[in-house]
Amino acid sequence: MRASYLIKQGEVMVQTVDVPQLDADQVLVQVASVGVCGSDVHYYQHGKIGPYIVDHPLILGHELSGTITAVGKDVDPARIGSRVAVEPQRPCRVCTQCKAGRYNLCPDIEFYATPPIQGGFCEFVTIQSDFAYDIPENVSFDAAALIEPLSVGIWAAQRAEIKVGSRVLIAGAGPIGLIMAQVARAFGASEVYITDINEERRAFALKHGATVGLDPRTDKVEGLEVDAFIDASGVAGAVVQGIKAVGPAGRVLLVGMGNDDVTLPVSYIQNKEIWVSGVFRYANTWPTGIDLVASGKVDLDILVTHTFGLDEVEAALNAGKLPGALKAIVNPGH
């Protein structure tokens, strides 16, 4: 098969390699669509993320969908031909975190495109059968691939306890913020404020989930007394102001990746009994995500602004610089 490798920082090359071999509990997926994530871009630009260093050629891409073409010996052959969305991780299933249902926190988890685990910018991948989820015909392969970032939004909304009548503030109207706005409304939020310095993104958000768009340079959020604040920006100032927008007993979820250390308004958090948590991927979210997309409550196709072939992965990784760019998709079969 053909696969696009990050050889080293700033260098991408397509190579021909063997199709991966199946374990007994796995399926072989012919990859149809792969979303480009900020982490892919970070690896391309810097060659590492935190402790994860690209010291061997790495296939990037972890947001993907495709068609099952073969199965391991313990998997029902009837799965061959199924259109699937792939949850790109393999937890150990036996540690304390896995048994508690928090398999995203498994210390031995293997996650696509996180060194040394290979990702999805290639023609075929393997995944455990139960992490390849059947999708209905009305869900496109592009949308199915983006159920991965949608899962981040679902996990954040669940942890933020967003429900009917909730008032929510989201910082950042990039892909995750825009997904988060749709998820919040799907979960029943009555008011969804979203902040971004980009007027076009604010306007887009108002058409797709958000009820109020705010410019953080001129509009004040402190004192909104929302039930939940989701940071999808990673900007330290946005985090602090967002916390101060939360009412008593409200919830704060930190999704965006920014500085390793941020000074927080601790006295405000204490006096208001605000619950603050990070978000690390997701667990058990794909069925909900597929249902939200299939039912039309969340539209992921609207986020796709650019598509590329496997020979154009480097261009896809640079697509965020293009005017109006939201989400780039790589189609390995094209």
LOMAR-775185 format. One record per residue (C-alpha): residue in three letters; z, x, y. Coordinates in pm, 1 decimal, decimal comma, padded with zeros to 6 digits. Layout:
BEGIN
+-------+----------+----------+----------+
! lumgu !        z !        x !        y !
+-------+----------+----------+----------+
!   ALA !        Z !        X !        Y !
...
+-------+----------+----------+----------+
# end
This chain:
BEGIN
+-------+----------+----------+----------+
! lumgu !        z !        x !        y !
+-------+----------+----------+----------+
!   MET !  00000,0 !  00000,0 !  00000,0 !
!   ARG ! -00028,6 !  00097,1 !  00365,5 !
!   ALA !  00288,9 !  00149,6 !  00566,9 !
!   SER !  00357,3 !  00248,4 !  00927,0 !
!   TYR !  00617,5 !  00524,4 !  00945,2 !
!   LEU !  00821,7 !  00653,0 !  01234,3 !
!   ILE !  00776,1 !  01022,7 !  01156,8 !
!   LYS !  01009,2 !  01136,2 !  01431,7 !
!   GLN !  01106,0 !  01032,2 !  01781,7 !
!   GLY !  00791,7 !  00902,2 !  01955,9 !
!   GLU !  00555,1 !  00959,3 !  01662,6 !
!   VAL !  00418,0 !  00678,6 !  01440,7 !
!   MET !  00170,8 !  00722,5 !  01154,9 !
!   VAL !  00016,2 !  00491,5 !  00892,1 !
!   GLN !  00032,8 !  00632,4 !  00538,4 !
!   THR ! -00064,5 !  00513,6 !  00191,7 !
!   VAL !  00232,4 !  00494,6 ! -00046,0 !
!   ASP !  00326,4 !  00328,6 ! -00373,3 !
!   VAL !  00418,7 ! -00039,1 ! -00374,8 !
!   PRO !  00799,0 ! -00054,9 ! -00420,5 !
!   GLN !  00925,3 ! -00123,8 ! -00772,5 !
!   LEU !  01117,9 ! -00442,4 ! -00846,1 !
!   ASP !  01476,8 ! -00462,5 ! -00962,6 !
!   ALA !  01549,9 ! -00741,3 ! -01211,1 !
!   ASP !  01689,1 ! -00973,0 ! -00939,2 !
!   GLN !  01424,6 ! -00902,8 ! -00676,0 !
!   VAL !  01094,0 ! -01048,1 ! -00558,6 !
!   LEU !  00792,7 ! -00864,6 ! -00418,4 !
!   VAL !  00683,1 ! -01007,5 ! -00083,1 !
!   GLN !  00339,9 ! -00951,8 !  00068,9 !
!   VAL !  00432,1 ! -00919,9 !  00434,6 !
!   ALA !  00262,6 ! -01162,1 !  00675,3 !
!   SER !  00450,4 ! -01122,8 !  01005,0 !
!   VAL !  00706,8 ! -00878,6 !  01141,3 !
!   GLY !  00881,4 ! -00916,3 !  01476,0 !
!   VAL !  00946,4 ! -00612,4 !  01694,6 !
!   CYS !  01318,1 ! -00585,5 !  01776,6 !
!   GLY !  01486,6 ! -00382,3 !  02047,8 !
!   SER !  01641,8 ! -00166,4 !  01776,8 !
!   ASP !  01293,2 ! -00073,4 !  01650,3 !
!   VAL !  01199,6 !  00031,6 !  02002,9 !
!   HIS !  01523,8 !  00228,9 !  02038,8 !
!   TYR !  01458,6 !  00422,3 !  01716,9 !
!   TYR !  01103,0 !  00492,5 !  01834,7 !
!   GLN !  01213,0 !  00612,3 !  02178,4 !
!   HIS !  01529,7 !  00800,5 !  02083,3 !
!   GLY !  01510,6 !  00872,6 !  01710,2 !
!   LYS !  01857,0 !  00732,7 !  01647,8 !
!   ILE !  02101,6 !  00450,5 !  01714,3 !
!   GLY !  02464,5 !  00558,9 !  01715,3 !
!   PRO !  02536,1 !  00735,1 !  01384,7 !
!   TYR !  02200,9 !  00631,7 !  01232,0 !
!   ILE !  01952,8 !  00917,1 !  01275,1 !
!   VAL !  01586,5 !  00919,2 !  01172,4 !
!   ASP !  01585,8 !  01248,6 !  00980,7 !
!   HIS !  01319,8 !  01133,1 !  00730,8 !
!   PRO !  01008,2 !  00918,8 !  00789,8 !
!   LEU !  01123,5 !  00559,4 !  00833,8 !
!   ILE !  00941,3 !  00226,3 !  00811,8 !
!   LEU !  01070,0 !  00016,5 !  01102,1 !
!   GLY !  01082,1 ! -00364,6 !  01123,8 !
!   HIS !  01344,8 ! -00606,9 !  00993,6 !
!   GLU !  01225,5 ! -00946,7 !  01118,3 !
!   LEU !  00977,7 ! -01058,5 !  00855,3 !
!   SER !  00811,3 ! -01324,1 !  00644,4 !
!   GLY !  00545,6 ! -01336,8 !  00377,0 !
!   THR !  00442,2 ! -01460,4 !  00034,1 !
!   ILE !  00602,6 ! -01377,4 ! -00300,6 !
!   THR !  00345,1 ! -01204,8 ! -00524,2 !
!   ALA !  00564,3 ! -01082,3 ! -00813,6 !
!   VAL !  00918,5 ! -01126,5 ! -00945,0 !
!   GLY !  01175,2 ! -00921,4 ! -01136,3 !
!   LYS !  01254,4 ! -01006,3 ! -01496,2 !
!   ASP !  01559,0 ! -01219,3 ! -01405,2 !
!   VAL !  01372,6 ! -01430,0 ! -01145,1 !
!   ASP !  01188,9 ! -01754,8 ! -01218,0 !
!   PRO !  00812,2 ! -01680,4 ! -01217,5 !
!   ALA !  00762,9 ! -02016,8 ! -01045,7 !
!   ARG !  00860,8 ! -01841,0 ! -00723,0 !
!   ILE !  00529,0 ! -01655,3 ! -00717,7 !
!   GLY !  00316,9 ! -01794,9 ! -00434,8 !
!   SER !  00612,9 ! -01917,3 ! -00230,8 !
!   ARG !  00600,3 ! -01871,0 !  00147,7 !
!   VAL !  00932,3 ! -01713,5 !  00247,6 !
!   ALA !  01146,3 ! -01589,9 !  00533,6 !
!   VAL !  01328,0 ! -01269,2 !  00443,1 !
!   GLU !  01693,0 ! -01199,7 !  00518,4 !
!   PRO !  01660,0 ! -00821,4 !  00546,8 !
!   GLN !  01983,8 ! -00699,4 !  00396,3 !
!   ARG !  02153,2 ! -00629,0 !  00065,5 !
!   PRO !  02534,0 ! -00657,6 !  00060,6 !
!   CYS !  02735,8 ! -00531,4 ! -00234,7 !
!   ARG !  02874,1 ! -00885,1 ! -00300,0 !
!   VAL !  03200,5 ! -00752,4 ! -00448,4 !
!   CYS !  03397,7 ! -00595,2 ! -00161,4 !
!   THR !  03673,3 ! -00772,5 !  00033,5 !
!   GLN !  03439,7 ! -00867,9 !  00320,9 !
!   CYS !  03168,5 ! -01001,5 !  00090,2 !
!   LYS !  03416,5 ! -01208,5 ! -00107,5 !
!   ALA !  03552,7 ! -01351,9 !  00217,7 !
!   GLY !  03201,8 ! -01470,4 !  00310,0 !
!   ARG !  03157,7 ! -01204,0 !  00576,1 !
!   TYR !  02893,2 ! -01005,8 !  00392,5 !
!   ASN !  02747,2 ! -00890,7 !  00724,6 !
!   LEU !  03056,9 ! -00668,2 !  00749,4 !
!   CYS !  03011,2 ! -00518,5 !  00400,3 !
!   PRO !  03072,7 ! -00142,5 !  00438,9 !
!   ASP !  02802,1 ! -00066,3 !  00181,9 !
!   ILE !  02536,0 ! -00305,7 !  00310,2 !
!   GLU !  02175,3 ! -00189,9 !  00302,7 !
!   PHE !  01981,5 ! -00319,6 !  00602,4 !
!   TYR !  01607,1 ! -00293,8 !  00654,8 !
!   ALA !  01491,6 ! -00022,8 !  00898,1 !
!   THR !  01838,2 !  00130,4 !  00926,4 !
!   PRO !  01820,2 !  00486,3 !  00789,6 !
!   PRO !  01772,2 !  00554,5 !  00503,0 !
!   ILE !  01659,1 !  00196,5 !  00413,1 !
!   GLN !  01289,4 !  00127,7 !  00469,4 !
!   GLY !  01176,3 ! -00174,1 !  00671,9 !
!   GLY !  00889,5 ! -00418,9 !  00698,5 !
!   PHE !  00600,9 ! -00258,4 !  00891,9 !
!   CYS !  00408,3 ! -00233,6 !  00564,8 !
!   GLU !  00211,2 ! -00449,7 !  00321,6 !
!   PHE !  00481,9 ! -00517,9 !  00060,0 !
!   VAL !  00862,8 ! -00523,2 !  00050,0 !
!   THR !  01123,2 ! -00605,0 ! -00213,7 !
!   ILE !  01430,4 ! -00819,6 ! -00157,4 !
!   GLN !  01683,5 ! -00992,5 ! -00380,7 !
!   SER !  01543,5 ! -01333,3 ! -00470,3 !
!   ASP !  01818,4 ! -01536,2 ! -00303,4 !
!   PHE !  01754,0 ! -01355,6 !  00026,0 !
!   ALA !  01388,6 ! -01472,6 !  00027,5 !
!   TYR !  01409,1 ! -01830,5 !  00154,4 !
!   ASP !  01132,0 ! -02085,6 !  00096,1 !
!   ILE !  00984,4 ! -02222,2 !  00418,1 !
!   PRO !  00800,8 ! -02554,3 !  00464,1 !
!   GLU !  00433,0 ! -02564,0 !  00553,5 !
!   ASN !  00504,8 ! -02665,3 !  00914,0 !
!   VAL !  00685,1 ! -02334,8 !  00978,4 !
!   SER !  00441,6 ! -02055,8 !  01070,3 !
!   PHE !  00480,2 ! -01704,0 !  00932,6 !
!   ASP !  00550,3 ! -01579,6 !  01286,9 !
!   ALA !  00830,2 ! -01833,7 !  01331,6 !
!   ALA !  00964,1 ! -01755,2 !  00983,9 !
!   ALA !  00988,2 ! -01387,9 !  01077,0 !
!   LEU !  01181,0 ! -01479,5 !  01391,8 !
!   ILE !  01445,5 ! -01666,5 !  01192,6 !
!   GLU !  01611,7 ! -01323,7 !  01187,4 !
!   PRO !  01684,8 ! -01315,3 !  01563,3 !
!   LEU !  01744,5 ! -01690,8 !  01548,5 !
!   SER !  02018,5 ! -01614,1 !  01296,7 !
!   VAL !  02190,9 ! -01396,3 !  01554,4 !
!   GLY !  02195,9 ! -01698,6 !  01786,7 !
!   ILE !  02321,2 ! -01931,0 !  01514,5 !
!   TRP !  02599,1 ! -01688,7 !  01416,5 !
!   ALA !  02703,2 ! -01654,1 !  01781,4 !
!   ALA !  02698,0 ! -02032,1 !  01835,2 !
!   GLN !  02907,2 ! -02090,8 !  01524,4 !
!   ARG !  03163,0 ! -01831,2 !  01627,8 !
!   ALA !  03167,4 ! -01967,8 !  01982,9 !
!   GLU !  03235,6 ! -02314,3 !  01838,5 !
!   ILE !  02956,7 ! -02471,5 !  02043,4 !
!   LYS !  02946,8 ! -02843,6 !  01974,7 !
!   VAL !  02849,4 ! -03178,4 !  02127,1 !
!   GLY !  02940,3 ! -03175,2 !  02496,2 !
!   SER !  03001,6 ! -02799,7 !  02521,0 !
!   ARG !  02927,1 ! -02620,5 !  02845,6 !
!   VAL !  02776,1 ! -02278,6 !  02784,8 !
!   LEU !  02682,8 ! -01975,2 !  02995,4 !
!   ILE !  02429,6 ! -01720,2 !  02868,1 !
!   ALA !  02364,2 ! -01386,7 !  03038,1 !
!   GLY !  02010,4 ! -01259,6 !  02990,1 !
!   ALA !  01689,2 ! -01457,8 !  02936,0 !
!   GLY !  01519,6 ! -01214,1 !  02702,3 !
!   PRO !  01424,5 ! -01321,3 !  02348,2 !
!   ILE !  01784,9 ! -01349,7 !  02225,0 !
!   GLY !  01902,0 ! -01532,7 !  02538,4 !
!   LEU !  01609,8 ! -01774,7 !  02514,7 !
!   ILE !  01683,1 ! -01836,2 !  02147,6 !
!   MET !  02050,9 ! -01878,0 !  02230,6 !
!   ALA !  01971,4 ! -02147,7 !  02489,0 !
!   GLN !  01774,9 ! -02347,6 !  02232,2 !
!   VAL !  02046,9 ! -02307,1 !  01969,0 !
!   ALA !  02318,3 ! -02415,6 !  02212,5 !
!   ARG !  02127,7 ! -02735,8 !  02288,6 !
!   ALA !  02056,4 ! -02791,8 !  01918,4 !
!   PHE !  02430,8 ! -02761,1 !  01852,5 !
!   GLY !  02493,9 ! -03031,4 !  02113,9 !
!   ALA !  02573,4 ! -02842,4 !  02434,7 !
!   SER !  02535,7 ! -03069,0 !  02736,9 !
!   GLU !  02507,5 ! -02790,1 !  02997,0 !
!   VAL !  02348,5 ! -02449,9 !  02939,2 !
!   TYR !  02354,8 ! -02204,7 !  03229,0 !
!   ILE !  02141,7 ! -01892,5 !  03193,9 !
!   THR !  02132,6 ! -01589,6 !  03422,0 !
!   ASP !  01853,1 ! -01336,1 !  03466,8 !
!   ILE !  01713,6 ! -01137,7 !  03757,4 !
!   ASN !  01359,2 ! -01227,0 !  03644,8 !
!   GLU !  01248,3 ! -01556,3 !  03800,7 !
!   GLU !  00972,7 ! -01615,1 !  03543,7 !
!   ARG !  01217,5 ! -01580,8 !  03254,5 !
!   ARG !  01462,8 ! -01818,1 !  03422,4 !
!   ALA !  01182,9 ! -02072,2 !  03466,7 !
!   PHE !  01080,3 ! -02031,5 !  03102,8 !
!   ALA !  01440,0 ! -02081,9 !  02990,8 !
!   LEU !  01462,6 ! -02405,4 !  03189,8 !
!   LYS !  01169,2 ! -02541,3 !  02988,8 !
!   HIS !  01328,1 ! -02440,7 !  02659,2 !
!   GLY !  01695,9 ! -02525,4 !  02637,2 !
!   ALA !  01863,6 ! -02413,5 !  02957,1 !
!   THR !  01971,6 ! -02674,5 !  03212,1 !
!   VAL !  02051,5 ! -02438,9 !  03501,8 !
!   GLY !  01896,2 ! -02101,3 !  03585,7 !
!   LEU !  02093,3 ! -01856,2 !  03798,6 !
!   ASP !  02004,4 ! -01527,8 !  03967,9 !
!   PRO !  02307,8 ! -01299,0 !  03913,2 !
!   ARG !  02227,9 ! -01110,6 !  04231,8 !
!   THR !  02281,7 ! -01416,2 !  04450,8 !
!   ASP !  02437,2 ! -01694,6 !  04242,2 !
!   LYS !  02805,4 ! -01696,3 !  04154,1 !
!   VAL !  02912,8 ! -01777,5 !  03798,2 !
!   GLU !  03283,2 ! -01705,9 !  03833,3 !
!   GLY !  03477,0 ! -02031,8 !  03819,3 !
!   LEU !  03219,8 ! -02234,3 !  03624,0 !
!   GLU !  03494,2 ! -02300,3 !  03365,4 !
!   VAL !  03248,0 ! -02309,7 !  03074,8 !
!   ASP !  03363,4 ! -02350,4 !  02716,9 !
!   ALA !  03168,2 ! -02050,1 !  02592,8 !
!   PHE !  03000,1 ! -01742,5 !  02735,5 !
!   ILE !  02736,5 ! -01553,9 !  02536,5 !
!   ASP !  02628,1 ! -01215,2 !  02668,2 !
!   ALA !  02272,0 ! -01135,4 !  02564,4 !
!   SER !  02219,0 ! -00873,2 !  02833,4 !
!   GLY !  02443,6 ! -00579,8 !  02749,0 !
!   VAL !  02505,4 ! -00532,0 !  03122,2 !
!   ALA !  02868,8 ! -00445,7 !  03194,9 !
!   GLY !  02881,0 ! -00642,0 !  03520,1 !
!   ALA !  02737,5 ! -00950,0 !  03350,3 !
!   VAL !  03004,7 ! -00929,4 !  03079,8 !
!   VAL !  03288,3 ! -00914,6 !  03332,3 !
!   GLN !  03152,7 ! -01197,0 !  03548,0 !
!   GLY !  03077,1 ! -01405,3 !  03240,7 !
!   ILE !  03433,7 ! -01375,0 !  03116,4 !
!   LYS !  03556,5 ! -01493,6 !  03455,3 !
!   ALA !  03329,9 ! -01798,3 !  03420,4 !
!   VAL !  03511,7 ! -01912,7 !  03105,4 !
!   GLY !  03779,0 ! -02182,1 !  03126,8 !
!   PRO !  04116,6 ! -02182,9 !  02949,6 !
!   ALA !  04098,6 ! -02127,9 !  02570,9 !
!   GLY !  03725,5 ! -02061,1 !  02598,8 !
!   ARG !  03524,7 ! -01821,3 !  02385,8 !
!   VAL !  03328,0 ! -01507,2 !  02469,4 !
!   LEU !  03066,5 ! -01361,4 !  02232,1 !
!   LEU !  02920,5 ! -01017,7 !  02302,2 !
!   VAL !  02568,5 ! -01002,9 !  02155,3 !
!   GLY !  02378,8 ! -00771,4 !  02390,9 !
!   MET !  02393,9 ! -00396,9 !  02330,9 !
!   GLY !  02487,2 ! -00188,3 !  02631,8 !
!   ASN !  02752,7 !  00070,6 !  02706,9 !
!   ASP !  02987,7 !  00169,0 !  02425,1 !
!   ASP !  03284,3 !  00111,3 !  02656,1 !
!   VAL !  03328,7 ! -00157,0 !  02921,9 !
!   THR !  03632,3 ! -00231,3 !  03140,3 !
!   LEU !  03734,2 ! -00594,9 !  03087,0 !
!   PRO !  03948,1 ! -00827,7 !  03305,2 !
!   VAL !  04240,5 ! -00821,0 !  03062,7 !
!   SER !  04483,1 ! -01019,3 !  03277,2 !
!   TYR !  04228,3 ! -01302,0 !  03308,6 !
!   ILE !  04172,7 ! -01299,4 !  02931,7 !
!   GLN !  04548,9 ! -01308,5 !  02869,7 !
!   ASN !  04633,8 ! -01573,7 !  03125,8 !
!   LYS !  04353,3 ! -01805,4 !  03011,4 !
!   GLU !  04398,1 ! -01727,3 !  02638,9 !
!   ILE !  04029,2 ! -01644,3 !  02608,5 !
!   TRP !  03896,8 ! -01544,8 !  02267,2 !
!   VAL !  03662,0 ! -01240,8 !  02282,5 !
!   SER !  03451,1 ! -01121,3 !  01989,4 !
!   GLY !  03151,0 ! -00909,7 !  01910,1 !
!   VAL !  02857,8 ! -01028,6 !  01701,2 !
!   PHE !  02726,8 ! -00810,3 !  01419,2 !
!   ARG !  02418,4 ! -00969,0 !  01264,1 !
!   TYR !  02495,3 ! -01288,0 !  01064,6 !
!   ALA !  02589,5 ! -01439,7 !  00730,8 !
!   ASN !  02461,5 ! -01753,3 !  00557,3 !
!   THR !  02242,9 ! -01855,5 !  00851,6 !
!   TRP !  01888,0 ! -01878,0 !  00709,9 !
!   PRO !  01912,0 ! -02234,4 !  00573,3 !
!   THR !  02031,9 ! -02357,2 !  00914,8 !
!   GLY !  01762,6 ! -02156,9 !  01092,5 !
!   ILE !  01484,0 ! -02291,4 !  00873,8 !
!   ASP !  01607,5 ! -02646,0 !  00931,2 !
!   LEU !  01625,1 ! -02600,0 !  01310,1 !
!   VAL !  01266,6 ! -02471,2 !  01320,1 !
!   ALA !  01121,3 ! -02719,4 !  01069,4 !
!   SER !  01280,8 ! -03012,0 !  01253,9 !
!   GLY !  01146,9 ! -02895,7 !  01590,8 !
!   LYS !  01492,0 ! -02847,8 !  01744,5 !
!   VAL !  01412,3 ! -02479,2 !  01799,9 !
!   ASP !  01063,8 ! -02347,9 !  01881,3 !
!   LEU !  01014,1 ! -01981,5 !  01795,5 !
!   ASP !  00634,5 ! -01968,5 !  01823,6 !
!   ILE !  00665,1 ! -01999,6 !  02202,6 !
!   LEU !  00830,6 ! -01656,5 !  02212,6 !
!   VAL !  00531,2 ! -01474,0 !  02062,0 !
!   THR !  00331,9 ! -01317,7 !  02345,3 !
!   HIS !  00149,1 ! -01031,8 !  02169,2 !
!   THR !  00023,3 ! -00966,3 !  01814,6 !
!   PHE ! -00085,0 ! -00637,7 !  01654,9 !
!   GLY ! -00217,6 ! -00501,1 !  01326,3 !
!   LEU ! -00052,8 ! -00236,2 !  01110,8 !
!   ASP ! -00261,2 !  00035,5 !  01277,7 !
!   GLU ! -00124,3 ! -00076,9 !  01615,5 !
!   VAL !  00250,5 ! -00050,0 !  01553,1 !
!   GLU !  00291,3 !  00208,8 !  01828,7 !
!   ALA !  00129,8 ! -00030,9 !  02076,2 !
!   ALA !  00359,1 ! -00306,9 !  01946,8 !
!   LEU !  00661,8 ! -00086,1 !  02007,3 !
!   ASN !  00545,5 ! -00037,6 !  02365,9 !
!   ALA !  00452,5 ! -00402,3 !  02421,9 !
!   GLY !  00779,4 ! -00476,2 !  02602,7 !
!   LYS !  00632,5 ! -00297,7 !  02905,3 !
!   LEU !  00343,3 ! -00545,6 !  02930,2 !
!   PRO !  00354,1 ! -00823,1 !  03194,1 !
!   GLY !  00511,1 ! -01142,6 !  03061,3 !
!   ALA !  00605,2 ! -00985,6 !  02728,6 !
!   LEU !  00871,5 ! -01159,0 !  02519,9 !
!   LYS !  00811,9 ! -01101,9 !  02150,4 !
!   ALA !  00555,6 ! -00878,9 !  01980,9 !
!   ILE !  00452,5 ! -00950,8 !  01621,6 !
!   VAL !  00291,3 ! -00711,7 !  01374,3 !
!   ASN !  00064,3 ! -00872,9 !  01110,8 !
!   PRO !  00026,0 ! -00606,6 !  00835,5 !
!   GLY ! -00258,3 ! -00794,9 !  00667,9 !
!   HIS ! -00479,5 ! -00790,1 !  00978,8 !
+-------+----------+----------+----------+
# end
